[in-house]
Amino acid sequence: MNQLDAQAVQALDLPHMNFDEASFRFARNQDAMGTEKLAEGIRAFCADAGKLDQLLLAA
């Protein structure tokens, strides 16, 4: 199983990036698959939250 390792990440030579809201939204929209997967996850979360609400009301 893969695990996150904070020390390994800190050892990577990654450039520091600063975003304002507009540049963040632009960069996010440049990644079509990431944008779609995020939207898919949000839709699934909302559907599951609605199901949970119904289960709680029925209990």
mmCIF file of the N, C-alpha and C atoms, coordinates in Angstrom:
data_MODEL
# 
_entry.id   MODEL 
# 
loop_
_atom_site.group_PDB 
_atom_site.id 
_atom_site.type_symbol 
_atom_site.label_atom_id 
_atom_site.label_alt_id 
_atom_site.label_comp_id 
_atom_site.label_asym_id 
_atom_site.label_entity_id 
_atom_site.label_seq_id 
_atom_site.pdbx_PDB_ins_code 
_atom_site.Cartn_x 
_atom_site.Cartn_y 
_atom_site.Cartn_z 
_atom_site.occupancy 
_atom_site.B_iso_or_equiv 
_atom_site.pdbx_formal_charge 
_atom_site.auth_seq_id 
_atom_site.auth_comp_id 
_atom_site.auth_asym_id 
_atom_site.auth_atom_id 
_atom_site.pdbx_PDB_model_num 
ATOM 1   N N  . MET A 1 1  ? 0.847   -1.184 0.000   1.00 0.00 ? 1  MET A N  1 
ATOM 2   C CA . MET A 1 1  ? 0.000   0.000  0.000   1.00 0.00 ? 1  MET A CA 1 
ATOM 3   C C  . MET A 1 1  ? 0.890   1.243  0.000   1.00 0.00 ? 1  MET A C  1 
ATOM 4   N N  . ASN A 1 2  ? 0.553   2.198  -0.853  1.00 0.00 ? 2  ASN A N  1 
ATOM 5   C CA . ASN A 1 2  ? 1.299   3.452  -0.888  1.00 0.00 ? 2  ASN A CA 1 
ATOM 6   C C  . ASN A 1 2  ? 0.834   4.361  0.225   1.00 0.00 ? 2  ASN A C  1 
ATOM 7   N N  . GLN A 1 3  ? 1.770   5.036  0.841   1.00 0.00 ? 3  GLN A N  1 
ATOM 8   C CA . GLN A 1 3  ? 1.440   5.988  1.894   1.00 0.00 ? 3  GLN A CA 1 
ATOM 9   C C  . GLN A 1 3  ? 2.141   7.303  1.602   1.00 0.00 ? 3  GLN A C  1 
ATOM 10  N N  . LEU A 1 4  ? 1.513   8.378  2.037   1.00 0.00 ? 4  LEU A N  1 
ATOM 11  C CA . LEU A 1 4  ? 2.137   9.687  1.890   1.00 0.00 ? 4  LEU A CA 1 
ATOM 12  C C  . LEU A 1 4  ? 3.286   9.804  2.879   1.00 0.00 ? 4  LEU A C  1 
ATOM 13  N N  . ASP A 1 5  ? 4.355   10.412 2.446   1.00 0.00 ? 5  ASP A N  1 
ATOM 14  C CA . ASP A 1 5  ? 5.528   10.594 3.286   1.00 0.00 ? 5  ASP A CA 1 
ATOM 15  C C  . ASP A 1 5  ? 5.931   12.066 3.216   1.00 0.00 ? 5  ASP A C  1 
ATOM 16  N N  . ALA A 1 6  ? 5.696   12.805 4.293   1.00 0.00 ? 6  ALA A N  1 
ATOM 17  C CA . ALA A 1 6  ? 5.962   14.242 4.313   1.00 0.00 ? 6  ALA A CA 1 
ATOM 18  C C  . ALA A 1 6  ? 7.432   14.546 4.034   1.00 0.00 ? 6  ALA A C  1 
ATOM 19  N N  . GLN A 1 7  ? 8.339   13.745 4.557   1.00 0.00 ? 7  GLN A N  1 
ATOM 20  C CA . GLN A 1 7  ? 9.763   13.997 4.328   1.00 0.00 ? 7  GLN A CA 1 
ATOM 21  C C  . GLN A 1 7  ? 10.137  13.775 2.860   1.00 0.00 ? 7  GLN A C  1 
ATOM 22  N N  . ALA A 1 8  ? 9.559   12.759 2.251   1.00 0.00 ? 8  ALA A N  1 
ATOM 23  C CA . ALA A 1 8  ? 9.842   12.497 0.837   1.00 0.00 ? 8  ALA A CA 1 
ATOM 24  C C  . ALA A 1 8  ? 9.319   13.639 -0.030  1.00 0.00 ? 8  ALA A C  1 
ATOM 25  N N  . VAL A 1 9  ? 8.164   14.169 0.303   1.00 0.00 ? 9  VAL A N  1 
ATOM 26  C CA . VAL A 1 9  ? 7.589   15.276 -0.467  1.00 0.00 ? 9  VAL A CA 1 
ATOM 27  C C  . VAL A 1 9  ? 8.453   16.521 -0.321  1.00 0.00 ? 9  VAL A C  1 
ATOM 28  N N  . GLN A 1 10 ? 8.912   16.793 0.895   1.00 0.00 ? 10 GLN A N  1 
ATOM 29  C CA . GLN A 1 10 ? 9.744   17.976 1.118   1.00 0.00 ? 10 GLN A CA 1 
ATOM 30  C C  . GLN A 1 10 ? 11.066  17.886 0.373   1.00 0.00 ? 10 GLN A C  1 
ATOM 31  N N  . ALA A 1 11 ? 11.527  16.685 0.088   1.00 0.00 ? 11 ALA A N  1 
ATOM 32  C CA . ALA A 1 11 ? 12.791  16.501 -0.626  1.00 0.00 ? 11 ALA A CA 1 
ATOM 33  C C  . ALA A 1 11 ? 12.641  16.736 -2.134  1.00 0.00 ? 11 ALA A C  1 
ATOM 34  N N  . LEU A 1 12 ? 11.407  16.768 -2.635  1.00 0.00 ? 12 LEU A N  1 
ATOM 35  C CA . LEU A 1 12 ? 11.189  16.995 -4.060  1.00 0.00 ? 12 LEU A CA 1 
ATOM 36  C C  . LEU A 1 12 ? 11.507  18.437 -4.431  1.00 0.00 ? 12 LEU A C  1 
ATOM 37  N N  . ASP A 1 13 ? 12.015  18.621 -5.623  1.00 0.00 ? 13 ASP A N  1 
ATOM 38  C CA . ASP A 1 13 ? 12.350  19.955 -6.110  1.00 0.00 ? 13 ASP A CA 1 
ATOM 39  C C  . ASP A 1 13 ? 11.155  20.509 -6.890  1.00 0.00 ? 13 ASP A C  1 
ATOM 40  N N  . LEU A 1 14 ? 10.130  20.972 -6.151  1.00 0.00 ? 14 LEU A N  1 
ATOM 41  C CA . LEU A 1 14 ? 8.922   21.496 -6.772  1.00 0.00 ? 14 LEU A CA 1 
ATOM 42  C C  . LEU A 1 14 ? 8.918   23.019 -6.695  1.00 0.00 ? 14 LEU A C  1 
ATOM 43  N N  . PRO A 1 15 ? 8.528   23.685 -7.763  1.00 0.00 ? 15 PRO A N  1 
ATOM 44  C CA . PRO A 1 15 ? 8.500   25.151 -7.725  1.00 0.00 ? 15 PRO A CA 1 
ATOM 45  C C  . PRO A 1 15 ? 7.351   25.635 -6.826  1.00 0.00 ? 15 PRO A C  1 
ATOM 46  N N  . HIS A 1 16 ? 7.600   26.719 -6.109  1.00 0.00 ? 16 HIS A N  1 
ATOM 47  C CA . HIS A 1 16 ? 6.553   27.335 -5.289  1.00 0.00 ? 16 HIS A CA 1 
ATOM 48  C C  . HIS A 1 16 ? 5.624   28.100 -6.233  1.00 0.00 ? 16 HIS A C  1 
ATOM 49  N N  . MET A 1 17 ? 4.327   27.950 -6.021  1.00 0.00 ? 17 MET A N  1 
ATOM 50  C CA . MET A 1 17 ? 3.362   28.607 -6.900  1.00 0.00 ? 17 MET A CA 1 
ATOM 51  C C  . MET A 1 17 ? 2.430   29.465 -6.059  1.00 0.00 ? 17 MET A C  1 
ATOM 52  N N  . ASN A 1 18 ? 2.156   30.663 -6.538  1.00 0.00 ? 18 ASN A N  1 
ATOM 53  C CA . ASN A 1 18 ? 1.203   31.552 -5.898  1.00 0.00 ? 18 ASN A CA 1 
ATOM 54  C C  . ASN A 1 18 ? 0.057   31.816 -6.867  1.00 0.00 ? 18 ASN A C  1 
ATOM 55  N N  . PHE A 1 19 ? -1.160  31.767 -6.360  1.00 0.00 ? 19 PHE A N  1 
ATOM 56  C CA . PHE A 1 19 ? -2.334  31.995 -7.177  1.00 0.00 ? 19 PHE A CA 1 
ATOM 57  C C  . PHE A 1 19 ? -3.240  33.022 -6.529  1.00 0.00 ? 19 PHE A C  1 
ATOM 58  N N  . ASP A 1 20 ? -3.795  33.912 -7.342  1.00 0.00 ? 20 ASP A N  1 
ATOM 59  C CA . ASP A 1 20 ? -4.969  34.652 -6.890  1.00 0.00 ? 20 ASP A CA 1 
ATOM 60  C C  . ASP A 1 20 ? -6.159  33.840 -7.400  1.00 0.00 ? 20 ASP A C  1 
ATOM 61  N N  . GLU A 1 21 ? -7.369  34.241 -7.079  1.00 0.00 ? 21 GLU A N  1 
ATOM 62  C CA . GLU A 1 21 ? -8.516  33.415 -7.443  1.00 0.00 ? 21 GLU A CA 1 
ATOM 63  C C  . GLU A 1 21 ? -8.634  33.229 -8.954  1.00 0.00 ? 21 GLU A C  1 
ATOM 64  N N  . ALA A 1 22 ? -8.436  34.285 -9.705  1.00 0.00 ? 22 ALA A N  1 
ATOM 65  C CA . ALA A 1 22 ? -8.592  34.190 -11.163 1.00 0.00 ? 22 ALA A CA 1 
ATOM 66  C C  . ALA A 1 22 ? -7.564  33.243 -11.772 1.00 0.00 ? 22 ALA A C  1 
ATOM 67  N N  . SER A 1 23 ? -6.310  33.347 -11.365 1.00 0.00 ? 23 SER A N  1 
ATOM 68  C CA . SER A 1 23 ? -5.288  32.469 -11.938 1.00 0.00 ? 23 SER A CA 1 
ATOM 69  C C  . SER A 1 23 ? -5.477  31.026 -11.471 1.00 0.00 ? 23 SER A C  1 
ATOM 70  N N  . PHE A 1 24 ? -5.981  30.821 -10.243 1.00 0.00 ? 24 PHE A N  1 
ATOM 71  C CA . PHE A 1 24 ? -6.276  29.472 -9.769  1.00 0.00 ? 24 PHE A CA 1 
ATOM 72  C C  . PHE A 1 24 ? -7.372  28.839 -10.620 1.00 0.00 ? 24 PHE A C  1 
ATOM 73  N N  . ARG A 1 25 ? -8.452  29.591 -10.851 1.00 0.00 ? 25 ARG A N  1 
ATOM 74  C CA . ARG A 1 25 ? -9.553  29.054 -11.656 1.00 0.00 ? 25 ARG A CA 1 
ATOM 75  C C  . ARG A 1 25 ? -9.098  28.753 -13.080 1.00 0.00 ? 25 ARG A C  1 
ATOM 76  N N  . PHE A 1 26 ? -8.278  29.616 -13.646 1.00 0.00 ? 26 PHE A N  1 
ATOM 77  C CA . PHE A 1 26 ? -7.773  29.386 -14.994 1.00 0.00 ? 26 PHE A CA 1 
ATOM 78  C C  . PHE A 1 26 ? -6.919  28.119 -15.035 1.00 0.00 ? 26 PHE A C  1 
ATOM 79  N N  . ALA A 1 27 ? -5.996  27.978 -14.089 1.00 0.00 ? 27 ALA A N  1 
ATOM 80  C CA . ALA A 1 27 ? -5.120  26.807 -14.058 1.00 0.00 ? 27 ALA A CA 1 
ATOM 81  C C  . ALA A 1 27 ? -5.929  25.527 -13.854 1.00 0.00 ? 27 ALA A C  1 
ATOM 82  N N  . ARG A 1 28 ? -6.929  25.584 -12.981 1.00 0.00 ? 28 ARG A N  1 
ATOM 83  C CA . ARG A 1 28 ? -7.770  24.408 -12.744 1.00 0.00 ? 28 ARG A CA 1 
ATOM 84  C C  . ARG A 1 28 ? -8.530  24.038 -14.011 1.00 0.00 ? 28 ARG A C  1 
ATOM 85  N N  . ASN A 1 29 ? -9.037  25.016 -14.724 1.00 0.00 ? 29 ASN A N  1 
ATOM 86  C CA . ASN A 1 29 ? -9.799  24.743 -15.939 1.00 0.00 ? 29 ASN A CA 1 
ATOM 87  C C  . ASN A 1 29 ? -8.930  24.250 -17.088 1.00 0.00 ? 29 ASN A C  1 
ATOM 88  N N  . GLN A 1 30 ? -7.633  24.444 -17.006 1.00 0.00 ? 30 GLN A N  1 
ATOM 89  C CA . GLN A 1 30 ? -6.730  23.941 -18.041 1.00 0.00 ? 30 GLN A CA 1 
ATOM 90  C C  . GLN A 1 30 ? -6.608  22.426 -17.967 1.00 0.00 ? 30 GLN A C  1 
ATOM 91  N N  . ASP A 1 31 ? -6.949  21.843 -16.833 1.00 0.00 ? 31 ASP A N  1 
ATOM 92  C CA . ASP A 1 31 ? -6.877  20.393 -16.652 1.00 0.00 ? 31 ASP A CA 1 
ATOM 93  C C  . ASP A 1 31 ? -8.285  19.820 -16.795 1.00 0.00 ? 31 ASP A C  1 
ATOM 94  N N  . ALA A 1 32 ? -8.648  19.442 -18.025 1.00 0.00 ? 32 ALA A N  1 
ATOM 95  C CA . ALA A 1 32 ? -10.019 19.001 -18.298 1.00 0.00 ? 32 ALA A CA 1 
ATOM 96  C C  . ALA A 1 32 ? -10.410 17.786 -17.463 1.00 0.00 ? 32 ALA A C  1 
ATOM 97  N N  . MET A 1 33 ? -9.523  16.807 -17.355 1.00 0.00 ? 33 MET A N  1 
ATOM 98  C CA . MET A 1 33 ? -9.861  15.608 -16.605 1.00 0.00 ? 33 MET A CA 1 
ATOM 99  C C  . MET A 1 33 ? -10.008 15.933 -15.116 1.00 0.00 ? 33 MET A C  1 
ATOM 100 N N  . GLY A 1 34 ? -9.105  16.743 -14.579 1.00 0.00 ? 34 GLY A N  1 
ATOM 101 C CA . GLY A 1 34 ? -9.196  17.118 -13.174 1.00 0.00 ? 34 GLY A CA 1 
ATOM 102 C C  . GLY A 1 34 ? -10.464 17.892 -12.873 1.00 0.00 ? 34 GLY A C  1 
ATOM 103 N N  . THR A 1 35 ? -10.829 18.787 -13.778 1.00 0.00 ? 35 THR A N  1 
ATOM 104 C CA . THR A 1 35 ? -12.050 19.575 -13.594 1.00 0.00 ? 35 THR A CA 1 
ATOM 105 C C  . THR A 1 35 ? -13.275 18.673 -13.599 1.00 0.00 ? 35 THR A C  1 
ATOM 106 N N  . GLU A 1 36 ? -13.320 17.733 -14.548 1.00 0.00 ? 36 GLU A N  1 
ATOM 107 C CA . GLU A 1 36 ? -14.469 16.821 -14.629 1.00 0.00 ? 36 GLU A CA 1 
ATOM 108 C C  . GLU A 1 36 ? -14.521 15.882 -13.433 1.00 0.00 ? 36 GLU A C  1 
ATOM 109 N N  . LYS A 1 37 ? -13.384 15.361 -13.007 1.00 0.00 ? 37 LYS A N  1 
ATOM 110 C CA . LYS A 1 37 ? -13.375 14.450 -11.860 1.00 0.00 ? 37 LYS A CA 1 
ATOM 111 C C  . LYS A 1 37 ? -13.783 15.183 -10.579 1.00 0.00 ? 37 LYS A C  1 
ATOM 112 N N  . LEU A 1 38 ? -13.370 16.419 -10.424 1.00 0.00 ? 38 LEU A N  1 
ATOM 113 C CA . LEU A 1 38 ? -13.793 17.207 -9.264  1.00 0.00 ? 38 LEU A CA 1 
ATOM 114 C C  . LEU A 1 38 ? -15.298 17.406 -9.290  1.00 0.00 ? 38 LEU A C  1 
ATOM 115 N N  . ALA A 1 39 ? -15.831 17.787 -10.436 1.00 0.00 ? 39 ALA A N  1 
ATOM 116 C CA . ALA A 1 39 ? -17.281 17.993 -10.554 1.00 0.00 ? 39 ALA A CA 1 
ATOM 117 C C  . ALA A 1 39 ? -18.027 16.688 -10.300 1.00 0.00 ? 39 ALA A C  1 
ATOM 118 N N  . GLU A 1 40 ? -17.516 15.586 -10.824 1.00 0.00 ? 40 GLU A N  1 
ATOM 119 C CA . GLU A 1 40 ? -18.138 14.281 -10.607 1.00 0.00 ? 40 GLU A CA 1 
ATOM 120 C C  . GLU A 1 40 ? -18.169 13.936 -9.117  1.00 0.00 ? 40 GLU A C  1 
ATOM 121 N N  . GLY A 1 41 ? -17.072 14.198 -8.430  1.00 0.00 ? 41 GLY A N  1 
ATOM 122 C CA . GLY A 1 41 ? -17.007 13.925 -6.998  1.00 0.00 ? 41 GLY A CA 1 
ATOM 123 C C  . GLY A 1 41 ? -17.979 14.779 -6.203  1.00 0.00 ? 41 GLY A C  1 
ATOM 124 N N  . ILE A 1 42 ? -18.102 16.035 -6.576  1.00 0.00 ? 42 ILE A N  1 
ATOM 125 C CA . ILE A 1 42 ? -19.035 16.939 -5.881  1.00 0.00 ? 42 ILE A CA 1 
ATOM 126 C C  . ILE A 1 42 ? -20.468 16.478 -6.104  1.00 0.00 ? 42 ILE A C  1 
ATOM 127 N N  . ARG A 1 43 ? -20.805 16.103 -7.348  1.00 0.00 ? 43 ARG A N  1 
ATOM 128 C CA . ARG A 1 43 ? -22.157 15.607 -7.626  1.00 0.00 ? 43 ARG A CA 1 
ATOM 129 C C  . ARG A 1 43 ? -22.456 14.341 -6.833  1.00 0.00 ? 43 ARG A C  1 
ATOM 130 N N  . ALA A 1 44 ? -21.509 13.415 -6.775  1.00 0.00 ? 44 ALA A N  1 
ATOM 131 C CA . ALA A 1 44 ? -21.713 12.166 -6.032  1.00 0.00 ? 44 ALA A CA 1 
ATOM 132 C C  . ALA A 1 44 ? -21.854 12.442 -4.541  1.00 0.00 ? 44 ALA A C  1 
ATOM 133 N N  . PHE A 1 45 ? -21.055 13.377 -4.020  1.00 0.00 ? 45 PHE A N  1 
ATOM 134 C CA . PHE A 1 45 ? -21.146 13.731 -2.604  1.00 0.00 ? 45 PHE A CA 1 
ATOM 135 C C  . PHE A 1 45 ? -22.522 14.303 -2.286  1.00 0.00 ? 45 PHE A C  1 
ATOM 136 N N  . CYS A 1 46 ? -23.022 15.178 -3.135  1.00 0.00 ? 46 CYS A N  1 
ATOM 137 C CA . CYS A 1 46 ? -24.353 15.775 -2.912  1.00 0.00 ? 46 CYS A CA 1 
ATOM 138 C C  . CYS A 1 46 ? -25.450 14.717 -2.964  1.00 0.00 ? 46 CYS A C  1 
ATOM 139 N N  . ALA A 1 47 ? -25.344 13.786 -3.906  1.00 0.00 ? 47 ALA A N  1 
ATOM 140 C CA . ALA A 1 47 ? -26.335 12.710 -3.996  1.00 0.00 ? 47 ALA A CA 1 
ATOM 141 C C  . ALA A 1 47 ? -26.297 11.848 -2.738  1.00 0.00 ? 47 ALA A C  1 
ATOM 142 N N  . ASP A 1 48 ? -25.103 11.515 -2.277  1.00 0.00 ? 48 ASP A N  1 
ATOM 143 C CA . ASP A 1 48 ? -24.977 10.700 -1.072  1.00 0.00 ? 48 ASP A CA 1 
ATOM 144 C C  . ASP A 1 48 ? -25.460 11.447 0.169   1.00 0.00 ? 48 ASP A C  1 
ATOM 145 N N  . ALA A 1 49 ? -25.233 12.749 0.223   1.00 0.00 ? 49 ALA A N  1 
ATOM 146 C CA . ALA A 1 49 ? -25.717 13.543 1.357   1.00 0.00 ? 49 ALA A CA 1 
ATOM 147 C C  . ALA A 1 49 ? -27.242 13.528 1.393   1.00 0.00 ? 49 ALA A C  1 
ATOM 148 N N  . GLY A 1 50 ? -27.880 13.605 0.231   1.00 0.00 ? 50 GLY A N  1 
ATOM 149 C CA . GLY A 1 50 ? -29.336 13.527 0.167   1.00 0.00 ? 50 GLY A CA 1 
ATOM 150 C C  . GLY A 1 50 ? -29.850 12.171 0.633   1.00 0.00 ? 50 GLY A C  1 
ATOM 151 N N  . LYS A 1 51 ? -29.157 11.097 0.217   1.00 0.00 ? 51 LYS A N  1 
ATOM 152 C CA . LYS A 1 51 ? -29.534 9.754  0.668   1.00 0.00 ? 51 LYS A CA 1 
ATOM 153 C C  . LYS A 1 51 ? -29.398 9.626  2.186   1.00 0.00 ? 51 LYS A C  1 
ATOM 154 N N  . LEU A 1 52 ? -28.307 10.174 2.721   1.00 0.00 ? 52 LEU A N  1 
ATOM 155 C CA . LEU A 1 52 ? -28.099 10.121 4.164   1.00 0.00 ? 52 LEU A CA 1 
ATOM 156 C C  . LEU A 1 52 ? -29.188 10.889 4.898   1.00 0.00 ? 52 LEU A C  1 
ATOM 157 N N  . ASP A 1 53 ? -29.555 12.045 4.387   1.00 0.00 ? 53 ASP A N  1 
ATOM 158 C CA . ASP A 1 53 ? -30.658 12.816 4.997   1.00 0.00 ? 53 ASP A CA 1 
ATOM 159 C C  . ASP A 1 53 ? -31.936 11.983 5.052   1.00 0.00 ? 53 ASP A C  1 
ATOM 160 N N  . GLN A 1 54 ? -32.246 11.285 3.955   1.00 0.00 ? 54 GLN A N  1 
ATOM 161 C CA . GLN A 1 54 ? -33.455 10.466 3.918   1.00 0.00 ? 54 GLN A CA 1 
ATOM 162 C C  . GLN A 1 54 ? -33.374 9.305  4.908   1.00 0.00 ? 54 GLN A C  1 
ATOM 163 N N  . LEU A 1 55 ? -32.215 8.685  5.022   1.00 0.00 ? 55 LEU A N  1 
ATOM 164 C CA . LEU A 1 55 ? -32.043 7.601  5.997   1.00 0.00 ? 55 LEU A CA 1 
ATOM 165 C C  . LEU A 1 55 ? -32.216 8.108  7.432   1.00 0.00 ? 55 LEU A C  1 
ATOM 166 N N  . LEU A 1 56 ? -31.675 9.276  7.716   1.00 0.00 ? 56 LEU A N  1 
ATOM 167 C CA . LEU A 1 56 ? -31.795 9.841  9.062   1.00 0.00 ? 56 LEU A CA 1 
ATOM 168 C C  . LEU A 1 56 ? -33.228 10.218 9.374   1.00 0.00 ? 56 LEU A C  1 
ATOM 169 N N  . LEU A 1 57 ? -33.939 10.742 8.389   1.00 0.00 ? 57 LEU A N  1 
ATOM 170 C CA . LEU A 1 57 ? -35.345 11.105 8.609   1.00 0.00 ? 57 LEU A CA 1 
ATOM 171 C C  . LEU A 1 57 ? -36.217 9.857  8.823   1.00 0.00 ? 57 LEU A C  1 
ATOM 172 N N  . ALA A 1 58 ? -35.847 8.755  8.176   1.00 0.00 ? 58 ALA A N  1 
ATOM 173 C CA . ALA A 1 58 ? -36.616 7.513  8.294   1.00 0.00 ? 58 ALA A CA 1 
ATOM 174 C C  . ALA A 1 58 ? -36.338 6.782  9.613   1.00 0.00 ? 58 ALA A C  1 
ATOM 175 N N  . ALA A 1 59 ? -35.231 7.088  10.240  1.00 0.00 ? 59 ALA A N  1 
ATOM 176 C CA . ALA A 1 59 ? -34.856 6.380  11.483  1.00 0.00 ? 59 ALA A CA 1 
ATOM 177 C C  . ALA A 1 59 ? -35.633 6.837  12.679  1.00 0.00 ? 59 ALA A C  1 
# 
